[in-house]
């Protein structure tokens, strides 16, 4: 399962759903949830968390809330088509792995850190 943070662009959520992934958008029923609640949701569901919110990096590394895989997207609007492709590639590669990762996805690279 993939949990998408409420800030995630709708086109990215749609691409995940159309690719056959089970997606649970935070915006449906949990709008305004704190980042801590969102991470807890992902942990309880054994889900990957996809976000555009850089605060999750601080939660994972500084506060050691490293119980889930977080995919953090950094892009400009014009890069959305490339980000969509990179996101689908990352989810395909990491959705089935047991480890926990912090993955930063940009239009030009994908950086993965084991946490």
N, CA, C and O atoms as CSV, one atom per row, in Angstrom:
chain,resi,resn,atom,element,x,y,z
A,1,UNK,N,N,0.841,-1.175,0.000
A,1,UNK,CA,C,0.000,0.000,0.000
A,1,UNK,C,C,0.889,1.242,0.000
A,1,UNK,O,O,2.017,1.232,0.492
A,2,UNK,N,N,0.337,2.303,-0.569
A,2,UNK,CA,C,1.015,3.596,-0.610
A,2,UNK,C,C,0.110,4.627,0.034
A,2,UNK,O,O,-1.065,4.744,-0.312
A,3,UNK,N,N,0.668,5.371,0.971
A,3,UNK,CA,C,-0.049,6.498,1.558
A,3,UNK,C,C,0.519,7.754,0.932
A,3,UNK,O,O,1.730,7.972,0.934
A,4,UNK,N,N,-0.371,8.579,0.394
A,4,UNK,CA,C,0.064,9.825,-0.231
A,4,UNK,C,C,-0.303,10.991,0.677
A,4,UNK,O,O,-1.456,11.147,1.077
A,5,UNK,N,N,0.691,11.797,0.992
A,5,UNK,CA,C,0.480,12.964,1.841
A,5,UNK,C,C,-0.471,13.932,1.148
A,5,UNK,O,O,-0.596,13.929,-0.076
A,6,UNK,N,N,-1.134,14.754,1.942
A,6,UNK,CA,C,-2.153,15.642,1.381
A,6,UNK,C,C,-1.589,16.683,0.423
A,6,UNK,O,O,-2.340,17.265,-0.360
A,7,UNK,N,N,-0.286,16.927,0.469
A,7,UNK,CA,C,0.304,17.919,-0.419
A,7,UNK,C,C,0.690,17.357,-1.785
A,7,UNK,O,O,1.126,18.107,-2.658
A,8,UNK,N,N,0.538,16.056,-1.980
A,8,UNK,CA,C,0.978,15.434,-3.228
A,8,UNK,C,C,0.075,15.831,-4.395
A,8,UNK,O,O,-1.150,15.827,-4.279
A,9,UNK,N,N,0.691,16.166,-5.498
A,9,UNK,CA,C,-0.029,16.581,-6.703
A,9,UNK,C,C,-0.988,15.472,-7.137
A,9,UNK,O,O,-0.616,14.298,-7.155
A,10,UNK,N,N,-2.206,15.841,-7.483
A,10,UNK,CA,C,-3.241,14.888,-7.885
A,10,UNK,C,C,-2.844,14.017,-9.055
A,10,UNK,O,O,-3.247,12.855,-9.122
A,11,UNK,N,N,-2.058,14.553,-9.987
A,11,UNK,CA,C,-1.618,13.761,-11.143
A,11,UNK,C,C,-0.728,12.603,-10.704
A,11,UNK,O,O,-0.729,11.547,-11.338
A,12,UNK,N,N,0.026,12.789,-9.631
A,12,UNK,CA,C,0.891,11.716,-9.135
A,12,UNK,C,C,0.066,10.636,-8.437
A,12,UNK,O,O,0.322,9.442,-8.597
A,13,UNK,N,N,-0.915,11.066,-7.672
A,13,UNK,CA,C,-1.813,10.104,-7.025
A,13,UNK,C,C,-2.534,9.284,-8.096
A,13,UNK,O,O,-2.628,8.060,-7.994
A,14,UNK,N,N,-3.036,9.962,-9.108
A,14,UNK,CA,C,-3.740,9.288,-10.206
A,14,UNK,C,C,-2.828,8.289,-10.914
A,14,UNK,O,O,-3.261,7.184,-11.242
A,15,UNK,N,N,-1.570,8.665,-11.154
A,15,UNK,CA,C,-0.626,7.770,-11.835
A,15,UNK,C,C,-0.386,6.502,-11.015
A,15,UNK,O,O,-0.294,5.409,-11.573
A,16,UNK,N,N,-0.287,6.645,-9.707
A,16,UNK,CA,C,-0.099,5.471,-8.851
A,16,UNK,C,C,-1.309,4.547,-8.908
A,16,UNK,O,O,-1.168,3.330,-9.027
A,17,UNK,N,N,-2.496,5.136,-8.823
A,17,UNK,CA,C,-3.731,4.346,-8.875
A,17,UNK,C,C,-3.861,3.645,-10.219
A,17,UNK,O,O,-4.180,2.458,-10.277
A,18,UNK,N,N,-3.613,4.383,-11.303
A,18,UNK,CA,C,-3.724,3.804,-12.647
A,18,UNK,C,C,-2.682,2.729,-12.903
A,18,UNK,O,O,-2.863,1.888,-13.784
A,19,UNK,N,N,-1.594,2.746,-12.143
A,19,UNK,CA,C,-0.568,1.715,-12.290
A,19,UNK,C,C,-0.885,0.483,-11.458
A,19,UNK,O,O,-0.112,-0.474,-11.431
A,20,UNK,N,N,-2.028,0.513,-10.777
A,20,UNK,CA,C,-2.489,-0.664,-10.062
A,20,UNK,C,C,-2.132,-0.730,-8.587
A,20,UNK,O,O,-2.385,-1.746,-7.940
A,21,UNK,N,N,-1.556,0.318,-8.047
A,21,UNK,CA,C,-1.191,0.319,-6.635
A,21,UNK,C,C,-2.391,0.667,-5.766
A,21,UNK,O,O,-3.258,1.447,-6.160
A,22,UNK,N,N,-2.423,0.083,-4.590
A,22,UNK,CA,C,-3.422,0.436,-3.600
A,22,UNK,C,C,-2.947,1.733,-2.940
A,22,UNK,O,O,-1.901,1.760,-2.292
A,23,UNK,N,N,-3.717,2.793,-3.110
A,23,UNK,CA,C,-3.316,4.116,-2.642
A,23,UNK,C,C,-4.340,4.631,-1.638
A,23,UNK,O,O,-5.549,4.558,-1.857
A,24,UNK,N,N,-3.822,5.148,-0.541
A,24,UNK,CA,C,-4.671,5.751,0.480
A,24,UNK,C,C,-4.229,7.207,0.649
A,24,UNK,O,O,-3.242,7.476,1.334
A,25,UNK,N,N,-4.950,8.146,0.032
A,25,UNK,CA,C,-4.586,9.556,0.183
A,25,UNK,C,C,-4.930,10.062,1.582
A,25,UNK,O,O,-6.043,9.843,2.062
A,26,UNK,N,N,-3.994,10.729,2.235
A,26,UNK,CA,C,-4.234,11.313,3.558
A,26,UNK,C,C,-5.365,12.329,3.476
A,26,UNK,O,O,-6.132,12.478,4.427
A,27,UNK,N,N,-5.477,13.021,2.362
A,27,UNK,CA,C,-6.495,14.071,2.211
A,27,UNK,C,C,-7.920,13.534,2.338
A,27,UNK,O,O,-8.843,14.293,2.634
A,28,UNK,N,N,-8.107,12.241,2.120
A,28,UNK,CA,C,-9.442,11.662,2.248
A,28,UNK,C,C,-9.654,11.190,3.683
A,28,UNK,O,O,-9.180,10.123,4.073
A,29,UNK,N,N,-10.352,11.976,4.442
A,29,UNK,CA,C,-10.688,11.597,5.806
A,29,UNK,C,C,-9.713,12.027,6.877
A,29,UNK,O,O,-10.051,11.977,8.059
A,30,UNK,N,N,-8.519,12.446,6.511
A,30,UNK,CA,C,-7.521,12.836,7.500
A,30,UNK,C,C,-6.893,14.187,7.173
A,30,UNK,O,O,-5.772,14.472,7.593
A,31,UNK,N,N,-7.611,15.013,6.428
A,31,UNK,CA,C,-7.058,16.298,6.011
A,31,UNK,C,C,-6.611,17.090,7.236
A,31,UNK,O,O,-7.347,17.196,8.218
A,32,UNK,N,N,-5.423,17.633,7.173
A,32,UNK,CA,C,-4.886,18.417,8.280
A,32,UNK,C,C,-4.172,17.581,9.323
A,32,UNK,O,O,-3.762,18.112,10.355
A,33,UNK,N,N,-4.013,16.290,9.084
A,33,UNK,CA,C,-3.310,15.429,10.035
A,33,UNK,C,C,-1.864,15.886,10.174
A,33,UNK,O,O,-1.248,16.317,9.200
A,34,UNK,N,N,-1.329,15.791,11.381
A,34,UNK,CA,C,0.064,16.171,11.606
A,34,UNK,C,C,0.978,15.167,10.906
A,34,UNK,O,O,0.564,14.056,10.575
A,35,UNK,N,N,2.214,15.573,10.689
A,35,UNK,CA,C,3.186,14.686,10.058
A,35,UNK,C,C,3.395,13.426,10.898
A,35,UNK,O,O,3.569,12.337,10.352
A,36,UNK,N,N,3.377,13.572,12.211
A,36,UNK,CA,C,3.544,12.422,13.100
A,36,UNK,C,C,2.400,11.420,12.912
A,36,UNK,O,O,2.620,10.208,12.910
A,37,UNK,N,N,1.189,11.934,12.756
A,37,UNK,CA,C,0.028,11.064,12.529
A,37,UNK,C,C,0.159,10.364,11.174
A,37,UNK,O,O,-0.153,9.180,11.049
A,38,UNK,N,N,0.618,11.094,10.174
A,38,UNK,CA,C,0.777,10.515,8.830
A,38,UNK,C,C,1.810,9.391,8.851
A,38,UNK,O,O,1.586,8.337,8.257
A,39,UNK,N,N,2.937,9.605,9.529
A,39,UNK,CA,C,3.950,8.545,9.635
A,39,UNK,C,C,3.379,7.344,10.372
A,39,UNK,O,O,3.621,6.202,9.982
A,40,UNK,N,N,2.628,7.593,11.424
A,40,UNK,CA,C,2.011,6.494,12.176
A,40,UNK,C,C,1.038,5.705,11.304
A,40,UNK,O,O,0.979,4.478,11.382
A,41,UNK,N,N,0.280,6.413,10.475
A,41,UNK,CA,C,-0.642,5.737,9.554
A,41,UNK,C,C,0.131,4.815,8.616
A,41,UNK,O,O,-0.254,3.666,8.400
A,42,UNK,N,N,1.221,5.331,8.064
A,42,UNK,CA,C,2.028,4.532,7.143
A,42,UNK,C,C,2.602,3.304,7.854
A,42,UNK,O,O,2.642,2.211,7.289
A,43,UNK,N,N,3.041,3.495,9.083
A,43,UNK,CA,C,3.595,2.380,9.853
A,43,UNK,C,C,2.531,1.320,10.117
A,43,UNK,O,O,2.773,0.129,9.918
A,44,UNK,N,N,1.360,1.751,10.563
A,44,UNK,CA,C,0.273,0.816,10.879
A,44,UNK,C,C,-0.185,0.038,9.645
A,44,UNK,O,O,-0.606,-1.113,9.758
A,45,UNK,N,N,-0.104,0.656,8.481
A,45,UNK,CA,C,-0.548,0.018,7.234
A,45,UNK,C,C,0.597,-0.711,6.520
A,45,UNK,O,O,0.383,-1.324,5.473
A,46,UNK,N,N,1.822,-0.645,7.087
A,46,UNK,CA,C,3.025,-1.178,6.420
A,46,UNK,C,C,3.121,-0.612,5.009
A,46,UNK,O,O,3.367,-1.337,4.045
A,47,UNK,N,N,2.923,0.694,4.911
A,47,UNK,CA,C,2.841,1.365,3.616
A,47,UNK,C,C,4.065,2.235,3.351
A,47,UNK,O,O,4.786,2.627,4.270
A,48,UNK,N,N,4.276,2.519,2.089
A,48,UNK,CA,C,5.241,3.531,1.674
A,48,UNK,C,C,4.536,4.876,1.772
A,48,UNK,O,O,3.371,5.006,1.393
A,49,UNK,N,N,5.243,5.867,2.278
A,49,UNK,CA,C,4.702,7.216,2.370
A,49,UNK,C,C,5.320,8.064,1.264
A,49,UNK,O,O,6.543,8.159,1.166
A,50,UNK,N,N,4.484,8.678,0.434
A,50,UNK,CA,C,4.959,9.551,-0.638
A,50,UNK,C,C,4.546,10.981,-0.279
A,50,UNK,O,O,3.378,11.247,0.006
A,51,UNK,N,N,5.520,11.898,-0.298
A,51,UNK,CA,C,5.261,13.267,0.136
A,51,UNK,C,C,6.110,14.269,-0.633
A,51,UNK,O,O,7.100,13.918,-1.274
A,52,UNK,N,N,5.695,15.515,-0.549
A,52,UNK,CA,C,6.484,16.637,-1.046
A,52,UNK,C,C,6.909,17.526,0.126
A,52,UNK,O,O,7.429,18.621,-0.084
A,53,UNK,N,N,6.692,17.064,1.342
A,53,UNK,CA,C,6.943,17.827,2.565
A,53,UNK,C,C,8.314,17.472,3.134
A,53,UNK,O,O,8.525,16.346,3.585
A,54,UNK,N,N,9.241,18.419,3.117
A,54,UNK,CA,C,10.607,18.159,3.578
A,54,UNK,C,C,10.685,17.907,5.081
A,54,UNK,O,O,11.702,17.407,5.563
A,55,UNK,N,N,9.644,18.237,5.827
A,55,UNK,CA,C,9.654,17.992,7.269
A,55,UNK,C,C,9.770,16.516,7.606
A,55,UNK,O,O,10.214,16.171,8.702
A,56,UNK,N,N,9.384,15.642,6.697
A,56,UNK,CA,C,9.491,14.213,6.962
A,56,UNK,C,C,10.946,13.768,7.066
A,56,UNK,O,O,11.250,12.807,7.773
A,57,UNK,N,N,11.835,14.447,6.379
A,57,UNK,CA,C,13.263,14.157,6.518
A,57,UNK,C,C,13.730,14.408,7.936
A,57,UNK,O,O,14.483,13.610,8.495
A,58,UNK,N,N,13.296,15.496,8.513
A,58,UNK,CA,C,13.659,15.800,9.906
A,58,UNK,C,C,13.075,14.755,10.850
A,58,UNK,O,O,13.759,14.304,11.769
A,59,UNK,N,N,11.832,14.368,10.636
A,59,UNK,CA,C,11.211,13.361,11.507
A,59,UNK,C,C,11.956,12.036,11.439
A,59,UNK,O,O,12.170,11.381,12.459
A,60,UNK,N,N,12.346,11.651,10.238
A,60,UNK,CA,C,13.024,10.370,10.051
A,60,UNK,C,C,14.437,10.393,10.622
A,60,UNK,O,O,14.845,9.452,11.303
A,61,UNK,N,N,15.182,11.454,10.351
A,61,UNK,CA,C,16.588,11.464,10.744
A,61,UNK,C,C,16.841,12.110,12.099
A,61,UNK,O,O,17.562,11.536,12.916
A,62,UNK,N,N,16.282,13.264,12.363
A,62,UNK,CA,C,16.543,13.949,13.635
A,62,UNK,C,C,15.756,13.346,14.793
A,62,UNK,O,O,16.260,13.251,15.913
A,63,UNK,N,N,14.518,12.939,14.517
A,63,UNK,CA,C,13.671,12.396,15.576
A,63,UNK,C,C,13.564,10.875,15.513
A,63,UNK,O,O,12.825,10.263,16.284
A,64,UNK,N,N,14.296,10.284,14.603
A,64,UNK,CA,C,14.423,8.836,14.461
A,64,UNK,C,C,13.080,8.111,14.361
A,64,UNK,O,O,12.883,7.051,14.956
A,65,UNK,N,N,12.172,8.701,13.602
A,65,UNK,CA,C,10.902,8.037,13.311
A,65,UNK,C,C,11.066,7.256,12.010
A,65,UNK,O,O,10.377,7.510,11.022
A,66,UNK,N,N,11.984,6.313,12.033
A,66,UNK,CA,C,12.392,5.602,10.821
A,66,UNK,C,C,11.717,4.247,10.701
A,66,UNK,O,O,12.383,3.239,10.465
A,67,UNK,N,N,10.424,4.219,10.859
A,67,UNK,CA,C,9.711,2.954,10.828
A,67,UNK,C,C,9.077,2.673,9.470
A,67,UNK,O,O,8.503,1.603,9.268
A,68,UNK,N,N,9.172,3.604,8.550
A,68,UNK,CA,C,8.539,3.451,7.244
A,68,UNK,C,C,9.490,3.909,6.141
A,68,UNK,O,O,10.460,4.626,6.389
A,69,UNK,N,N,9.188,3.477,4.922
A,69,UNK,CA,C,9.900,4.008,3.768
A,69,UNK,C,C,9.201,5.288,3.343
A,69,UNK,O,O,7.983,5.319,3.165
A,70,UNK,N,N,9.998,6.350,3.181
A,70,UNK,CA,C,9.477,7.651,2.771
A,70,UNK,C,C,10.059,7.985,1.405
A,70,UNK,O,O,11.268,7.898,1.194
A,71,UNK,N,N,9.187,8.367,0.485
A,71,UNK,CA,C,9.612,8.841,-0.825
A,71,UNK,C,C,9.309,10.334,-0.859
A,71,UNK,O,O,8.150,10.749,-0.847
A,72,UNK,N,N,10.377,11.134,-0.900
A,72,UNK,CA,C,10.272,12.590,-0.877
A,72,UNK,C,C,10.534,13.136,-2.278
A,72,UNK,O,O,11.594,12.901,-2.857
A,73,UNK,N,N,9.565,13.863,-2.812
A,73,UNK,CA,C,9.657,14.391,-4.171
A,73,UNK,C,C,10.047,15.863,-4.141
A,73,UNK,O,O,9.458,16.658,-3.408
A,74,UNK,N,N,11.046,16.216,-4.945
A,74,UNK,CA,C,11.485,17.604,-5.092
A,74,UNK,C,C,11.471,17.943,-6.578
A,74,UNK,O,O,12.204,17.355,-7.372
A,75,UNK,N,N,10.626,18.899,-6.935
A,75,UNK,CA,C,10.524,19.222,-8.358
A,75,UNK,C,C,9.829,20.562,-8.546
A,75,UNK,O,O,9.186,21.093,-7.640
A,76,UNK,N,N,9.982,21.086,-9.752
A,76,UNK,CA,C,9.215,22.249,-10.191
A,76,UNK,C,C,8.066,21.722,-11.043
A,76,UNK,O,O,8.149,20.631,-11.607
A,77,UNK,N,N,7.014,22.490,-11.129
A,77,UNK,CA,C,5.801,22.063,-11.844
A,77,UNK,C,C,6.104,21.574,-13.261
A,77,UNK,O,O,5.512,20.598,-13.723
A,78,UNK,N,N,7.008,22.237,-13.937
A,78,UNK,CA,C,7.337,21.869,-15.314
A,78,UNK,C,C,7.964,20.475,-15.389
A,78,UNK,O,O,7.956,19.858,-16.454
A,79,UNK,N,N,8.503,19.971,-14.282
A,79,UNK,CA,C,9.152,18.662,-14.253
A,79,UNK,C,C,8.195,17.519,-13.894
A,79,UNK,O,O,8.623,16.371,-13.774
A,80,UNK,N,N,6.931,17.818,-13.726
A,80,UNK,CA,C,5.950,16.826,-13.272
A,80,UNK,C,C,5.952,15.530,-14.094
A,80,UNK,O,O,5.917,14.456,-13.493
A,81,UNK,N,N,5.990,15.569,-15.424
A,81,UNK,CA,C,5.990,14.303,-16.178
A,81,UNK,C,C,7.190,13.406,-15.854
A,81,UNK,O,O,7.046,12.186,-15.769
A,82,UNK,N,N,8.354,13.996,-15.678
A,82,UNK,CA,C,9.552,13.211,-15.350
A,82,UNK,C,C,9.460,12.684,-13.921
A,82,UNK,O,O,9.841,11.545,-13.652
A,83,UNK,N,N,8.962,13.500,-13.015
A,83,UNK,CA,C,8.793,13.077,-11.620
A,83,UNK,C,C,7.833,11.897,-11.551
A,83,UNK,O,O,8.054,10.951,-10.795
A,84,UNK,N,N,6.776,11.958,-12.336
A,84,UNK,CA,C,5.810,10.856,-12.355
A,84,UNK,C,C,6.499,9.555,-12.763
A,84,UNK,O,O,6.288,8.523,-12.126
A,85,UNK,N,N,7.310,9.589,-13.805
A,85,UNK,CA,C,8.036,8.399,-14.250
A,85,UNK,C,C,8.992,7.903,-13.172
A,85,UNK,O,O,9.068,6.704,-12.903
A,86,UNK,N,N,9.722,8.831,-12.557
A,86,UNK,CA,C,10.682,8.452,-11.513
A,86,UNK,C,C,9.980,7.884,-10.288
A,86,UNK,O,O,10.464,6.926,-9.685
A,87,UNK,N,N,8.846,8.465,-9.916
A,87,UNK,CA,C,8.088,7.962,-8.776
A,87,UNK,C,C,7.614,6.532,-9.031
A,87,UNK,O,O,7.750,5.671,-8.162
A,88,UNK,N,N,7.072,6.281,-10.194
A,88,UNK,CA,C,6.604,4.929,-10.513
A,88,UNK,C,C,7.760,3.932,-10.508
A,88,UNK,O,O,7.591,2.788,-10.088
A,89,UNK,N,N,8.916,4.356,-10.967
A,89,UNK,CA,C,10.099,3.496,-10.960
A,89,UNK,C,C,10.516,3.157,-9.523
A,89,UNK,O,O,10.823,2.008,-9.207
A,90,UNK,N,N,10.520,4.175,-8.667
A,90,UNK,CA,C,10.907,3.971,-7.267
A,90,UNK,C,C,9.927,3.038,-6.564
A,90,UNK,O,O,10.341,2.111,-5.867
A,91,UNK,N,N,8.649,3.275,-6.741
A,91,UNK,CA,C,7.648,2.432,-6.091
A,91,UNK,C,C,7.782,0.989,-6.565
A,91,UNK,O,O,7.691,0.062,-5.760
A,92,UNK,N,N,7.991,0.798,-7.834
A,92,UNK,CA,C,8.167,-0.545,-8.376
A,92,UNK,C,C,9.361,-1.242,-7.722
A,92,UNK,O,O,9.288,-2.428,-7.397
A,93,UNK,N,N,10.451,-0.513,-7.530
A,93,UNK,CA,C,11.668,-1.095,-6.978
A,93,UNK,C,C,11.601,-1.320,-5.470
A,93,UNK,O,O,12.187,-2.281,-4.972
A,94,UNK,N,N,10.902,-0.457,-4.731
A,94,UNK,CA,C,10.980,-0.503,-3.281
A,94,UNK,C,C,9.725,-0.988,-2.570
A,94,UNK,O,O,9.777,-1.247,-1.367
A,95,UNK,N,N,8.620,-1.119,-3.254
A,95,UNK,CA,C,7.361,-1.500,-2.596
A,95,UNK,C,C,7.431,-2.886,-1.960
A,95,UNK,O,O,6.770,-3.122,-0.949
A,96,UNK,N,N,8.190,-3.783,-2.507
A,96,UNK,CA,C,8.224,-5.156,-2.013
A,96,UNK,C,C,9.394,-5.435,-1.071
A,96,UNK,O,O,9.500,-6.548,-0.554
A,97,UNK,N,N,10.267,-4.470,-0.833
A,97,UNK,CA,C,11.448,-4.699,0.005
A,97,UNK,C,C,11.115,-4.554,1.481
A,97,UNK,O,O,10.275,-3.738,1.858
A,98,UNK,N,N,11.774,-5.345,2.311
A,98,UNK,CA,C,11.534,-5.310,3.747
A,98,UNK,C,C,12.212,-4.146,4.449
A,98,UNK,O,O,11.738,-3.701,5.494
A,99,UNK,N,N,13.309,-3.645,3.901
A,99,UNK,CA,C,14.046,-2.571,4.549
A,99,UNK,C,C,13.281,-1.264,4.568
A,99,UNK,O,O,12.243,-1.126,3.920
A,100,UNK,N,N,13.792,-0.325,5.303
A,100,UNK,CA,C,13.217,1.019,5.370
A,100,UNK,C,C,14.188,1.979,4.700
A,100,UNK,O,O,15.395,1.938,4.940
A,101,UNK,N,N,13.635,2.846,3.855
A,101,UNK,CA,C,14.461,3.737,3.056
A,101,UNK,C,C,13.904,5.148,3.081
A,101,UNK,O,O,12.705,5.359,3.266
A,102,UNK,N,N,14.797,6.111,2.892
A,102,UNK,CA,C,14.392,7.483,2.634
A,102,UNK,C,C,14.872,7.768,1.218
A,102,UNK,O,O,16.073,7.808,0.953
A,103,UNK,N,N,13.925,7.963,0.318
A,103,UNK,CA,C,14.240,8.116,-1.100
A,103,UNK,C,C,13.892,9.539,-1.533
A,103,UNK,O,O,12.757,9.990,-1.381
A,104,UNK,N,N,14.888,10.231,-2.071
A,104,UNK,CA,C,14.667,11.574,-2.604
A,104,UNK,C,C,14.616,11.455,-4.119
A,104,UNK,O,O,15.545,10.949,-4.748
A,105,UNK,N,N,13.521,11.928,-4.690
A,105,UNK,CA,C,13.311,11.828,-6.133
A,105,UNK,C,C,13.283,13.230,-6.711
A,105,UNK,O,O,12.478,14.067,-6.303
A,106,UNK,N,N,14.173,13.481,-7.669
A,106,UNK,CA,C,14.157,14.735,-8.426
A,106,UNK,C,C,14.012,14.370,-9.898
A,106,UNK,O,O,13.907,13.196,-10.256
A,107,UNK,N,N,14.008,15.380,-10.729
A,107,UNK,CA,C,13.879,15.099,-12.165
A,107,UNK,C,C,15.155,14.506,-12.752
A,107,UNK,O,O,15.119,13.888,-13.816
A,108,UNK,N,N,16.287,14.690,-12.064
A,108,UNK,CA,C,17.552,14.221,-12.619
A,108,UNK,C,C,18.183,13.057,-11.871
A,108,UNK,O,O,19.086,12.405,-12.394
A,109,UNK,N,N,17.715,12.784,-10.635
A,109,UNK,CA,C,18.318,11.660,-9.909
A,109,UNK,C,C,17.381,11.126,-8.834
A,109,UNK,O,O,16.403,11.755,-8.429
A,110,UNK,N,N,17.743,9.935,-8.405
A,110,UNK,CA,C,17.040,9.271,-7.313
A,110,UNK,C,C,18.109,8.897,-6.295
A,110,UNK,O,O,19.041,8.153,-6.603
A,111,UNK,N,N,17.966,9.417,-5.082
A,111,UNK,CA,C,18.953,9.157,-4.027
A,111,UNK,C,C,18.266,8.332,-2.941
A,111,UNK,O,O,17.191,8.693,-2.462
A,112,UNK,N,N,18.903,7.212,-2.553
A,112,UNK,CA,C,18.310,6.296,-1.594
A,112,UNK,C,C,19.241,6.155,-0.395
A,112,UNK,O,O,20.437,5.898,-0.532
A,113,UNK,N,N,18.649,6.332,0.784
A,113,UNK,CA,C,19.386,6.083,2.032
A,113,UNK,C,C,18.639,5.032,2.826
A,113,UNK,O,O,17.427,5.134,3.015
A,114,UNK,N,N,19.352,4.030,3.287
A,114,UNK,CA,C,18.754,3.046,4.175
A,114,UNK,C,C,18.647,3.657,5.557
A,114,UNK,O,O,19.588,4.285,6.040
A,115,UNK,N,N,17.501,3.473,6.193
A,115,UNK,CA,C,17.312,4.048,7.531
A,115,UNK,C,C,17.005,2.952,8.537
A,115,UNK,O,O,16.814,3.235,9.719
